[in-house]
């Protein structure tokens, strides 16, 4: 541990730098009663380690928050309330959110560093920089190994790039998702509109609202912003991607269709052979009549029955052909669906083409939750916006 730093947290500055004692104790730590330095919180530190482990396995931020909430693990604010460190009642109902998880996953305090001033993700020794403030390494016991921390930062950076790419190329979500954005209450399409906001860097923000309410003041007043929609799409693709690609690799989605198609093709082959036999039988009847072996009346009687059987066979063959074509289209759609996710992994930009292949319907609810239904049956994702 950096003893010079520990000594510098009191009124006597060390190395000519007095950076004071931080008043905020990060989640996963508690303050030593005598030295006031950070010491590892045995319970909360295990949650921090788990959050990093989940992120290293490519869980997205919302999924991690959902896991923690579903298991009843108290959020940082709620934990402080339960321990008597916070006294306002709202803290006792505070849940894990995407932002809370993101803050933990980007804070180098968990590798033993202390940062005074702007956050700076580096493991360098004490430095002074007008952009980043003061960074002190080895200031307290770490919870996370440096290698895991670096791995998670790379994952965070990749996700940030995805968001940037989609924002850059897709301010036109309204164009790409035309006809797919649906009000969950009345089933009418959502319309886009711009709203000025002094709080946003982009004053002309795009929102989506139920067309029935927007035009006629019917239905409900719920609406979502383009930023939230973009985040929902990113989360949906991330959460669905592995399942789609694994199913594609092992033929789980395409297997039943291929098996059924193979059975139909065998049946069709048998029917084709039977059709050939009936046609040969008709030709043989005409030859026998020409040679005087059978009468014209007998030929007509037998050929009528044969033609009736052949016509029924042809009708059955047409139905089989229609079923086989439908199965082939389903198989092709599944392959296109998997290829779309592969293309997105290579270049995480949601193009018009990918949106058309991936998404069937996007339902927006009054609580701003979004149900994203993919074009392949059985795949859907529900996005729950983080509480403010």
C-alpha positions in Angstrom: 0.0 0.0 0.0 1.2 3.6 -0.7 2.1 4.7 2.8 3.0 8.2 1.6 -0.6 8.5 0.4 -2.0 7.3 3.7 0.0 9.8 5.6 -1.0 12.6 3.1 -4.7 12.1 4.0 -4.4 13.9 7.3 -3.5 17.6 7.9 0.2 16.9 7.2 0.8 16.7 3.4 3.2 14.2 2.1 5.6 14.9 -0.8 4.4 18.5 -0.9 0.9 17.4 -2.0 -2.1 17.7 0.3 -5.0 15.9 -1.4 -7.1 15.5 1.7 -9.3 12.6 2.7 -12.2 11.6 0.4 -15.6 12.1 2.1 -17.3 9.5 -0.2 -16.6 5.8 0.4 -17.0 3.8 -2.8 -19.3 0.7 -2.9 -17.2 -2.3 -1.9 -15.2 -0.5 0.7 -15.6 0.9 4.2 -13.5 3.4 6.1 -11.0 2.2 8.7 -12.1 3.6 12.1 -8.6 4.8 13.0 -6.6 5.6 9.8 -9.8 6.6 7.8 -8.3 4.8 4.8 -10.4 2.6 2.6 -10.7 -1.1 3.7 -12.4 -3.9 1.8 -16.1 -4.5 2.7 -16.3 -8.3 2.8 -19.9 -8.4 1.6 -20.1 -5.6 -1.0 -16.7 -6.5 -2.4 -18.0 -9.9 -3.5 -20.7 -8.1 -5.5 -18.2 -5.8 -7.1 -16.1 -8.9 -8.1 -19.2 -10.5 -9.5 -20.2 -7.5 -11.5 -16.7 -7.5 -13.1 -16.9 -11.2 -13.8 -20.3 -10.9 -15.5 -19.0 -8.0 -17.6 -16.0 -10.0 -18.6 -18.5 -12.6 -19.9 -20.0 -9.9 -22.1 -23.2 -9.3 -20.1 -24.5 -5.8 -21.0 -25.0 -3.2 -18.3 -28.8 -3.6 -18.1 -28.6 -7.4 -17.9 -26.2 -7.1 -14.9 -28.5 -4.7 -13.1 -31.4 -7.0 -13.8 -29.6 -10.0 -12.4 -28.7 -8.1 -9.2 -32.2 -6.8 -8.7 -33.8 -10.2 -9.4 -31.6 -11.7 -6.7 -32.6 -9.1 -4.2 -29.1 -7.7 -3.8 -29.3 -4.2 -2.2 -28.1 -1.4 -4.4 -25.3 0.9 -3.1 -27.8 3.5 -1.9 -30.1 0.9 -0.3 -27.2 -0.8 1.4 -26.2 2.5 3.0 -29.8 3.0 4.1 -29.9 -0.4 5.7 -26.7 0.3 7.5 -28.0 3.6 8.8 -25.5 5.6 6.7 -28.4 7.3 4.7 -31.6 8.6 6.3 -33.8 9.6 3.4 -36.6 7.1 2.7 -36.2 7.0 -1.1 -32.9 5.1 -0.7 -34.6 2.0 0.7 -36.4 1.4 -2.7 -33.5 2.3 -4.9 -32.6 -0.5 -7.4 -29.5 -1.3 -9.4 -29.5 0.7 -12.6 -27.4 0.7 -15.8 -25.7 3.9 -14.6 -24.8 2.4 -11.2 -23.2 -0.7 -12.8 -21.4 1.4 -15.4 -19.9 3.7 -12.7 -18.6 0.6 -10.8 -17.1 -0.9 -14.0 -15.2 2.3 -14.9 -13.8 3.3 -11.5 -10.2 2.5 -10.9 -10.7 2.7 -7.2 -11.3 -1.1 -7.4 -7.7 -1.7 -8.5 -6.4 0.2 -5.5 -6.1 3.7 -7.1 -7.4 6.9 -5.7 -8.4 9.7 -8.0 -8.9 13.3 -6.9 -10.4 15.4 -9.6 -11.7 14.0 -12.9 -11.8 10.2 -13.3 -8.8 8.8 -15.1 -8.4 5.1 -16.0 -4.7 4.4 -15.6 -2.5 2.5 -13.2 0.3 5.1 -13.2 1.8 6.4 -10.0 0.8 9.8 -8.4 0.4 12.3 -11.2 -0.9 15.8 -11.5 -2.7 16.7 -14.7 -5.1 19.6 -15.4 -7.4 17.2 -17.3 -7.4 14.3 -14.8 -6.5 15.7 -11.4 -4.4 13.6 -9.0 -4.1 9.8 -9.3 -2.5 7.8 -6.6 -1.8 4.1 -7.2 -1.7 1.4 -4.5 -3.6 3.7 -2.1 -5.7 0.9 -0.6 -6.3 -2.9 -1.1 -7.6 -3.7 -4.5 -10.8 -5.7 -5.1 -10.2 -6.3 -8.8 -7.0 -7.5 -10.6 -5.4 -5.1 -13.0 -5.8 -7.6 -15.9 -9.5 -8.0 -15.3 -10.0 -4.2 -15.0 -8.2 -3.7 -18.3 -10.3 -6.3 -20.0 -13.5 -4.7 -18.8 -12.4 -1.3 -19.9 -11.8 -2.7 -23.4 -15.4 -4.2 -23.3 -16.7 -0.8 -22.1 -14.9 1.0 -24.9 -16.3 -1.4 -27.5 -19.8 -0.8 -26.3 -19.3 2.9 -26.4 -18.1 2.6 -29.9 -21.2 0.7 -30.8 -23.4 3.4 -29.3 -21.4 6.1 -31.2 -21.7 4.2 -34.5 -25.4 3.7 -34.2 -25.9 7.4 -33.1 -23.7 8.6 -36.0 -25.3 6.5 -38.7 -28.7 6.2 -37.2 -30.2 9.4 -36.2 -32.7 8.1 -38.7 -34.1 5.4 -36.5 -37.4 6.8 -37.6 -36.6 5.9 -41.2 -35.0 2.5 -40.5 -37.8 1.4 -38.2 -40.6 2.8 -40.3 -43.7 0.7 -39.7 -42.1 -1.4 -36.9 -42.6 1.1 -34.0 -46.0 0.3 -32.5 -48.0 1.6 -29.6 -48.5 -1.4 -27.2 -51.9 0.0 -26.1 -53.8 0.6 -29.3 -51.5 -1.0 -31.9 -51.2 2.2 -34.0 -47.7 3.2 -35.4 -45.5 5.7 -33.5 -44.7 9.0 -35.2 -41.5 11.0 -34.7 -41.2 14.6 -33.6 -38.4 17.0 -32.6 -38.3 18.6 -29.2 -35.9 21.3 -28.1 -34.1 20.8 -24.8 -31.5 23.2 -23.3 -30.2 20.3 -21.2 -29.1 18.2 -24.1 -26.0 18.7 -26.2 -28.2 18.3 -29.3 -31.1 20.8 -28.7 -33.3 19.1 -31.4 -33.9 15.7 -29.8 -36.0 13.1 -31.6 -38.9 11.5 -29.8 -41.5 8.9 -30.8 -45.2 9.0 -29.7 -48.4 7.1 -30.4 -49.8 8.5 -33.6 -53.4 8.2 -32.3 -52.5 10.5 -29.4 -50.2 12.8 -31.4 -52.8 13.5 -34.0 -56.1 13.1 -32.2 -55.3 13.2 -28.5 -56.6 9.6 -28.1 -54.8 6.7 -26.5 -52.1 7.6 -23.9 -49.4 10.3 -23.7 -46.4 8.0 -23.4 -43.4 8.6 -25.7 -39.7 7.6 -25.8 -36.6 9.4 -27.0 -34.4 8.3 -29.8 -31.5 7.8 -27.4 -33.5 5.4 -25.3 -34.6 3.5 -28.4 -31.0 3.2 -29.6 -30.0 1.9 -26.2 -32.8 -0.6 -26.2 -31.8 -1.9 -29.7 -28.1 -2.2 -28.6 -29.2 -4.2 -25.5 -31.6 -6.4 -27.5 -29.0 -7.3 -30.1 -26.3 -7.9 -27.4 -28.7 -10.1 -25.4 -30.0 -12.1 -28.4 -26.8 -12.4 -30.4 -25.2 -15.3 -28.6 -28.3 -17.4 -28.6 -28.9 -16.8 -32.3 -25.4 -17.6 -33.3 -25.1 -20.7 -31.1 -28.5 -22.0 -32.4 -27.3 -21.4 -35.9 -24.0 -23.1 -35.3 -25.7 -26.3 -34.0 -28.6 -26.1 -36.3 -31.2 -25.8 -33.5 -33.3 -23.2 -35.4 -32.9 -24.7 -38.8 -32.9 -28.4 -37.8 -36.7 -29.0 -37.5 -37.3 -27.3 -40.9 -34.6 -29.3 -42.6 -36.0 -32.5 -41.2 -39.5 -31.7 -42.3 -38.3 -30.6 -45.7 -36.4 -33.9 -46.2 -39.5 -35.9 -45.3 -41.5 -33.9 -47.8 -38.9 -34.3 -50.5 -39.0 -38.1 -50.0 -42.8 -38.1 -50.3 -42.6 -35.9 -53.4 -40.2 -38.3 -55.0 -42.5 -41.3 -54.3 -45.4 -39.4 -55.8 -43.4 -38.4 -58.8 -42.6 -42.1 -59.4 -46.3 -43.0 -59.0 -47.2 -40.2 -61.5 -44.8 -41.6 -64.0 -46.3 -45.1 -63.6 -49.8 -43.8 -64.2 -48.8 -41.9 -67.3 -47.1 -45.1 -68.7 -50.3 -47.1 -67.8 -52.4 -44.6 -69.9 -50.0 -44.9 -72.8 -50.2 -48.7 -72.6 -54.0 -48.6 -72.7 -53.9 -46.6 -75.9 -51.4 -49.0 -77.5 -53.4 -52.1 -76.5 -56.6 -50.6 -78.0 -54.7 -49.8 -81.2 -53.5 -53.4 -81.4 -57.0 -54.7 -80.8 -56.2 -56.3 -77.5 -58.8 -54.3 -75.6 -62.0 -52.6 -76.6 -62.5 -48.8 -76.8 -65.1 -49.0 -74.1 -62.7 -50.8 -71.7 -60.0 -48.4 -72.5 -62.2 -45.4 -71.7 -63.4 -47.0 -68.5 -59.9 -47.8 -67.2 -58.3 -44.6 -68.4 -60.9 -42.5 -66.7 -60.1 -44.1 -63.4 -56.3 -43.7 -64.0 -56.7 -40.0 -65.0 -58.7 -39.3 -61.9 -56.0 -40.9 -59.7 -53.3 -39.0 -61.6 -55.1 -35.7 -61.2 -55.4 -36.3 -57.5 -51.7 -37.1 -57.4 -50.9 -33.9 -59.2 -53.0 -31.8 -56.8 -51.2 -33.4 -53.9 -47.8 -32.8 -55.5 -48.7 -29.1 -55.9 -49.5 -28.9 -52.2 -46.3 -30.6 -51.3 -44.4 -28.2 -53.6 -46.0 -25.2 -51.9 -45.1 -26.6 -48.4 -41.5 -27.3 -49.5 -41.1 -23.8 -51.0 -42.4 -22.3 -47.7 -39.9 -24.4 -45.7 -37.1 -23.3 -48.0 -38.1 -19.7 -47.4 -38.1 -20.3 -43.7 -34.6 -21.8 -43.8 -33.3 -19.0 -45.9 -34.8 -16.4 -43.5 -33.1 -18.2 -40.6 -29.8 -18.1 -42.4 -30.3 -14.4 -43.3 -31.2 -13.7 -39.6 -28.0 -15.3 -38.3 -25.9 -13.6 -41.0 -27.4 -10.2 -39.9 -26.0 -10.8 -36.4 -22.7 -11.9 -37.7 -22.5 -8.7 -39.9 -23.4 -6.6 -36.8 -20.6 -8.2 -34.8 -18.1 -7.4 -37.6 -19.3 -3.8 -37.9 -21.7 -2.7 -35.1 -23.8 -0.3 -37.2 -27.5 -0.8 -37.5 -28.2 -0.3 -41.2 -31.5 -0.2 -42.9 -30.9 -3.7 -44.3 -30.0 -5.2 -40.9 -33.0 -3.6 -39.2 -35.3 -5.1 -41.9 -33.8 -8.6 -41.4 -33.6 -8.4 -37.6 -36.8 -6.7 -36.3 -40.4 -7.6 -36.9 -42.1 -5.3 -34.4 -41.1 -2.9 -31.6 -43.8 -2.3 -29.0 -43.6 0.7 -26.7 -45.5 0.6 -23.4 -46.8 3.4 -21.2 -44.0 2.8 -18.6 -41.5 3.3 -21.5 -40.6 -0.4 -21.5 -40.0 -1.7 -25.0 -40.7 -5.2 -26.3 -38.5 -5.9 -29.3 -39.8 -8.8 -31.4 -37.3 -10.2 -33.8 -38.4 -11.6 -37.2 -37.4 -15.2 -36.2 -40.1 -16.7 -34.0 -39.1 -17.3 -30.4 -36.7 -14.4 -30.1 -37.8 -11.3 -28.3 -36.3 -8.9 -25.8 -37.9 -6.6 -23.2 -36.1 -3.4 -22.4 -36.8 -1.8 -19.0 -35.5 1.7 -18.8 -33.3 2.5 -15.7 -35.0 4.5 -13.0 -33.8 8.1 -12.7 
